[in-house]
Amino acid sequence: MARTFTRLPPALDRALPLLQPWAREQGRLVPEGYLDLIGAAGPESTGMAQDLMVTRIVPAVYERWWRPGLGRVAKGVLGPSMSEEHRIARLLLGLSPGDGVLDVACGTGNFTRDFARTVGPDGLVVGIDLSATMLARAVIDTREADLLGRAAFVRGDAAELPFQDSSFDGVCCFAALHLFADPMRALDRMTAVLTPGGRIAIFTSVQGRTAPLRTLISLTGGRSGMRIFEQDEVVGALEDRGYVEIQQRVAGVTQFVGGRLAG
């Protein structure tokens, strides 16, 4: 039986000062163990892909079947595995013990927990997601991994991140930017919460290089609500926001992009 929480888990208590004042005032600890800033309301859905993430079925199979299966199709047979994705994220973020990391659209917390192990007991990782069912699963798995002292979870809107400016040394957004109604606004907020010199890591969609593939991807994306980024769109967006040392790796119809915020 899942444990219910009547007081803040240790890492969530540590994360409170990073929240904007309105979030500290309005946030509610739910029995599942995450801080809820949304309640019954929520941002308007962008389509079927986002709708599936708030069901009860997907969180149960997300880490073992859903995410690896879809990722393999999108990345191609020669694309990086899930374990390689974890390594890419850590490298793009350049994590060190004691760092603070924000995992945007964290889902069931797979990457959140990996970052928590890397930053150690003096570090802090906060996962934020819209889906209550995903976050409930994230807290359960994080408790079982004995990481609630360094990993916390918040239910909130990634496009309007509820954290104060310059709160994190790294921001990760894997497999989600293409689902946001306003991805450029989300990038603005991710940049705002980064410290000068902080790093960002993104895994998202990218247009195919051939005309038939581009047509197929555009049709699929339109029906699912996913946005398909042009080859240089995300890189250009990071450049416009002051990032340097930008790296991009394309795998199938996906891309890994990272950079350091100049400061």
C-alpha positions as CSV (number, residue, x, y, z in Angstrom):
1,M,0.0,0.0,0.0
2,A,1.3,3.5,-0.9
3,R,2.3,5.6,2.0
4,T,0.5,8.9,2.6
5,F,2.4,12.0,3.6
6,T,1.2,14.3,6.3
7,R,4.4,16.5,6.4
8,L,6.8,17.6,3.8
9,P,9.4,15.0,2.6
10,P,12.9,16.3,3.4
11,A,13.9,17.4,-0.1
12,L,10.6,19.1,-0.6
13,D,11.2,21.1,2.6
14,R,14.6,22.1,1.2
15,A,13.0,23.2,-2.1
16,L,10.5,25.6,-0.6
17,P,12.8,28.6,-0.5
18,L,13.3,28.2,-4.3
19,L,9.6,28.7,-5.0
20,Q,8.1,32.1,-5.7
21,P,6.1,33.6,-2.8
22,W,2.8,32.9,-4.4
23,A,3.7,29.2,-4.8
24,R,4.8,28.9,-1.2
25,E,1.5,30.4,-0.1
26,Q,-0.8,28.5,-2.5
27,G,1.0,25.1,-2.6
28,R,-0.7,22.2,-1.0
29,L,1.0,19.0,0.1
30,V,-1.1,16.1,-1.1
31,P,-1.1,12.7,0.6
32,E,0.9,11.2,-2.3
33,G,3.9,13.3,-1.2
34,Y,4.3,16.1,-3.8
35,L,3.4,19.8,-3.7
36,D,0.4,20.6,-5.8
37,L,0.2,24.1,-7.3
38,I,-2.6,23.4,-9.7
39,G,-5.4,21.5,-8.0
40,A,-8.4,20.7,-10.1
41,A,-7.6,23.2,-12.8
42,G,-4.7,22.9,-15.3
43,P,-3.4,24.2,-18.6
44,E,-5.4,23.5,-21.7
45,S,-4.4,20.2,-23.3
46,T,-2.3,20.4,-26.5
47,G,-3.6,17.1,-27.8
48,M,-3.8,13.3,-27.5
49,A,-0.2,12.9,-26.5
50,Q,-0.4,15.1,-23.5
51,D,-3.8,13.7,-22.5
52,L,-2.3,10.2,-22.3
53,M,0.2,11.4,-19.7
54,V,-2.5,12.2,-17.2
55,T,-4.2,8.9,-17.3
56,R,-3.7,6.1,-14.7
57,I,-2.5,3.6,-17.3
58,V,0.5,5.3,-18.8
59,P,2.3,6.0,-15.5
60,A,2.2,2.3,-14.6
61,V,4.0,1.3,-17.8
62,Y,5.9,4.5,-18.6
63,E,9.4,3.7,-17.5
64,R,9.5,0.0,-18.6
65,W,7.5,0.0,-21.8
66,W,6.0,3.3,-22.9
67,R,9.0,5.7,-22.9
68,P,11.6,3.2,-24.1
69,G,9.3,1.9,-26.9
70,L,8.3,5.2,-28.3
71,G,11.9,6.5,-27.9
72,R,13.2,3.6,-29.9
73,V,10.8,4.3,-32.7
74,A,11.6,8.0,-32.8
75,K,15.4,7.7,-32.3
76,G,15.8,4.8,-34.8
77,V,17.4,1.4,-34.2
78,L,20.9,3.0,-34.0
79,G,19.8,5.8,-31.7
80,P,20.9,5.9,-28.0
81,S,19.3,3.6,-25.5
82,M,17.6,4.8,-22.4
83,S,20.7,4.3,-20.3
84,E,22.6,6.3,-22.9
85,E,20.0,9.0,-22.7
86,H,20.7,9.3,-19.0
87,R,24.5,9.6,-19.7
88,I,23.8,12.3,-22.4
89,A,21.7,14.3,-19.9
90,R,24.4,14.1,-17.2
91,L,27.1,15.2,-19.7
92,L,25.1,18.0,-21.1
93,L,24.3,19.3,-17.6
94,G,27.9,18.8,-16.3
95,L,26.6,17.7,-12.9
96,S,28.7,17.8,-9.8
97,P,28.1,16.9,-6.2
98,G,26.1,19.6,-4.5
99,D,24.4,20.9,-7.6
100,G,20.8,22.0,-7.8
101,V,18.8,20.6,-10.8
102,L,15.3,21.2,-12.1
103,D,13.8,18.3,-14.1
104,V,11.0,19.8,-16.2
105,A,8.1,17.5,-17.2
106,C,9.8,14.8,-15.0
107,G,7.0,12.2,-15.4
108,T,7.6,9.3,-13.1
109,G,11.0,10.7,-12.0
110,N,13.4,8.3,-13.8
111,F,15.8,11.1,-14.7
112,T,15.1,12.9,-11.5
113,R,16.4,10.0,-9.4
114,D,19.4,9.6,-11.7
115,F,20.4,13.2,-11.2
116,A,19.8,12.9,-7.4
117,R,22.3,10.0,-7.2
118,T,24.8,12.2,-9.1
119,V,24.5,15.4,-7.1
120,G,24.7,13.5,-3.8
121,P,23.3,14.3,-0.4
122,D,24.3,17.9,-0.5
123,G,22.6,18.4,-3.9
124,L,18.9,18.9,-4.6
125,V,16.8,17.8,-7.6
126,V,13.3,19.1,-8.1
127,G,11.0,17.3,-10.6
128,I,8.0,19.3,-11.9
129,D,5.1,17.8,-14.0
130,L,1.5,18.5,-14.8
131,S,0.3,14.9,-14.3
132,A,-0.8,14.0,-10.8
133,T,-0.7,10.3,-11.6
134,M,2.9,10.5,-12.9
135,L,4.0,12.4,-9.8
136,A,2.3,9.9,-7.4
137,R,4.3,7.1,-9.1
138,A,7.5,9.3,-9.0
139,V,7.2,9.7,-5.2
140,I,6.7,6.0,-4.6
141,D,9.7,5.0,-6.7
142,T,11.9,7.7,-5.2
143,R,11.0,6.7,-1.7
144,E,11.8,3.0,-2.5
145,A,15.2,4.3,-3.9
146,D,15.7,6.1,-0.5
147,L,16.2,9.5,-2.4
148,L,13.5,11.7,-0.9
149,G,16.2,13.5,1.0
150,R,17.6,14.9,-2.2
151,A,14.7,14.6,-4.8
152,A,11.4,16.5,-4.5
153,F,8.3,16.8,-6.7
154,V,6.0,19.6,-7.6
155,R,2.9,19.6,-9.7
156,G,2.9,22.8,-11.8
157,D,3.0,24.3,-15.3
158,A,6.4,24.0,-17.1
159,A,5.6,27.1,-19.2
160,E,5.2,29.2,-16.0
161,L,7.8,27.6,-13.7
162,P,7.0,28.7,-10.2
163,F,10.6,29.1,-9.1
164,Q,12.6,32.2,-8.3
165,D,15.2,33.4,-10.8
166,S,18.7,31.9,-10.6
167,S,17.6,28.9,-8.5
168,F,19.2,26.0,-10.3
169,D,22.6,25.0,-11.7
170,G,21.0,22.8,-14.3
171,V,17.7,22.4,-16.1
172,C,16.7,19.3,-17.9
173,C,13.6,18.9,-20.2
174,F,13.6,15.5,-21.9
175,A,10.8,14.3,-24.2
176,A,8.4,17.1,-23.4
177,L,9.3,20.5,-25.1
178,H,7.3,19.5,-28.2
179,L,4.2,18.9,-26.1
180,F,4.0,22.4,-24.6
181,A,1.5,24.9,-26.0
182,D,4.2,27.6,-25.9
183,P,7.6,25.9,-26.0
184,M,9.5,29.2,-26.4
185,R,7.8,30.6,-23.3
186,A,8.9,27.5,-21.5
187,L,12.5,28.1,-22.6
188,D,12.3,31.6,-21.3
189,R,11.3,30.4,-17.9
190,M,13.9,27.6,-17.9
191,T,16.5,30.2,-18.7
192,A,15.3,32.5,-16.0
193,V,15.6,29.9,-13.2
194,L,19.2,29.0,-14.3
195,T,22.2,30.5,-12.5
196,P,24.7,32.3,-14.7
197,G,26.9,29.6,-16.1
198,G,24.2,27.0,-15.6
199,R,23.5,24.4,-18.2
200,I,20.4,23.2,-20.0
201,A,19.7,19.8,-21.5
202,I,16.8,19.2,-24.0
203,F,15.6,16.1,-25.8
204,T,12.8,16.8,-28.2
205,S,11.5,16.4,-31.8
206,V,13.2,17.5,-35.0
207,Q,12.1,17.5,-38.7
208,G,13.3,14.6,-40.9
209,R,16.0,15.3,-43.5
210,T,14.1,13.9,-46.4
211,A,10.8,15.2,-47.9
212,P,8.7,12.0,-47.4
213,L,9.8,11.7,-43.8
214,R,9.1,15.4,-43.2
215,T,5.6,15.0,-44.5
216,L,4.9,11.9,-42.4
217,I,6.2,13.6,-39.3
218,S,4.2,16.7,-39.9
219,L,1.0,14.6,-40.3
220,T,1.7,12.6,-37.1
221,G,2.6,15.6,-35.1
222,G,-0.5,17.5,-36.1
223,R,-2.8,14.7,-35.0
224,S,-1.1,14.0,-31.7
225,G,-0.7,17.7,-30.7
226,M,3.1,17.4,-30.8
227,R,5.2,20.2,-32.3
228,I,8.0,19.2,-34.8
229,F,10.9,21.5,-34.6
230,E,13.0,22.5,-37.6
231,Q,16.7,21.4,-37.6
232,D,18.1,24.6,-36.3
233,E,15.0,26.0,-34.4
234,V,16.0,24.9,-30.8
235,V,19.6,25.7,-31.3
236,G,18.7,29.2,-32.5
237,A,16.3,29.7,-29.6
238,L,19.1,28.9,-27.2
239,E,21.5,31.3,-29.0
240,D,18.9,34.0,-28.8
241,R,18.6,33.5,-25.0
242,G,22.3,33.8,-24.3
243,Y,23.6,30.2,-24.3
244,V,27.0,29.3,-25.5
245,E,28.9,26.1,-26.1
246,I,25.7,24.7,-27.7
247,Q,25.7,21.1,-28.7
248,Q,23.2,19.2,-30.9
249,R,22.9,15.5,-31.7
250,V,20.2,14.3,-34.1
251,A,18.9,10.7,-33.8
252,G,16.1,9.7,-36.1
253,V,13.4,12.3,-35.7
254,T,14.7,13.4,-32.3
255,Q,17.5,15.7,-31.1
256,F,19.5,16.2,-28.0
257,V,20.5,19.9,-27.4
258,G,22.5,21.4,-24.6
259,G,24.3,24.6,-23.8
260,R,25.7,26.8,-21.0
261,L,24.1,30.1,-20.1
262,A,26.7,32.8,-20.4
263,G,27.2,35.0,-17.4
